[in-house]
Amino acid sequence: MFRPPFCPNRDCQNHPSDQSVTGWYVKNGSYQSRLFGKIQRFHCKHCGAGFSSQTFSIDFFAKRKLPYRTIFSHLFTSSGIRDTARILKVSPTTITNRISRLARQAIAIHASLSAELHLTEDLAADGFESFVLSQYFPNNINLLVGKESQFWFSLDYAHLRRKGRMTEYQKKRNIQMQARFNLHRRSIYRSFQELVRVCLDLQEQSACSSVQLFTDEHLQYAKVYRDLTAEDQKRIHHRRISSKLPRTLRNDLFSVNYLDREIRKDSADHTRETVRFARNASDCMERLAIYRLYHNYCKPYRIAKQGDNTITHAERAGILAQRIKSEMKTLFTRRRFFSRMCRMSSSDRMIWLRSIVTPMKITAEYLPAYAYS
């Protein structure tokens, strides 16, 4: 028998924490759904809000059932959206909708589990370059990774200007494109600044008095560190490593280089020299948020031999396996609510709310009201 865990009204006193008693609500009839059968309605005694058991399901407002596990697994085999749509015999927009639902689940689970993590290692960060919509609009996705555990802490998006060799036609076209899209000049600076804020938060909840942050010799990274206060510079020690060094295990940037390689291999959006690429910046980051969940909590940290079940990157970083299992158990069923998130980085918040601007978009994207609940 289903019992609502909390009131879905974010302004209600019964919303912030799960209720251990059932006295705060009453049953209020039911209705019949062609897809899900009989749905029980409820009524909150305090705020008067009406809701149903379907409110707490990942399939809220869904008009068709789809196997989320299949969609989840196809995101890591370099399959495109249309490939998955053909397999499941639905439209690509339906697949994109389900990916958006999974992305919010992934962000919520990562925020919940990483909040319990006490940092015991140094960190590595680097920029992952790709593009959205057209090669005239490259981007830089900064990654923050644990140096030893390869646990993926955070990611942040920054637009770039096209660079490199171009023909005369491409140069003229590039000028026209950039004139139509207002690009902030310090996008990489701002993006890396957000990762540094995450580093400071991780250091604050760790037992270490300071943490080393390894990056390459990008000028903007050094500038961000110089602009930190003296107190913050004592908490984070910036170590610059040449990107020309061999990308071996002995390289201090191995963990982030390894993640770069895995994304190139597994994600269709970032496979080089193919017809598959992201058409929307928010969709691109949603798929990466899901890949982060897979990398941290599903993928083995090391595979010594075929068939060897090893610990995950999250367990290697210090998160209990029982807690991971508890959260992942409801990944495809129980809906997470934005208003109940206790801790979330600003970059994850932008992904959840789909507020990353796609170049050449005329109007802002429509975001349903329930995304904020």
BELJOFEN-V902299 format. One record per run of one state. SS is the DSSP state (@ for helix, = for strand, . for the rest). FROM is the first residue (numbers start at 0). TO is the last residue. If there is no record, write none. Layout:
ss:from:to
SS:FROM:TO
SS:FROM:TO
This chain:
ss:from:to
.:0:23
=:24:32
.:33:35
=:36:43
.:44:48
=:49:51
@:52:55
=:56:56
.:57:66
@:67:73
.:74:79
@:80:87
.:88:90
@:91:113
.:114:121
=:122:131
.:132:136
=:137:145
.:146:150
=:151:158
.:159:166
@:167:179
.:180:185
@:186:203
.:204:209
=:210:214
.:215:217
@:218:225
.:226:228
@:229:234
=:235:239
.:240:252
@:253:265
.:266:266
@:267:269
.:270:276
=:277:277
.:278:279
@:280:296
.:297:298
=:299:299
.:300:310
=:311:311
@:312:316
.:317:319
@:320:327
.:328:332
=:333:333
.:334:336
@:337:339
.:340:344
@:345:351
.:352:367
@:368:371
.:372:372
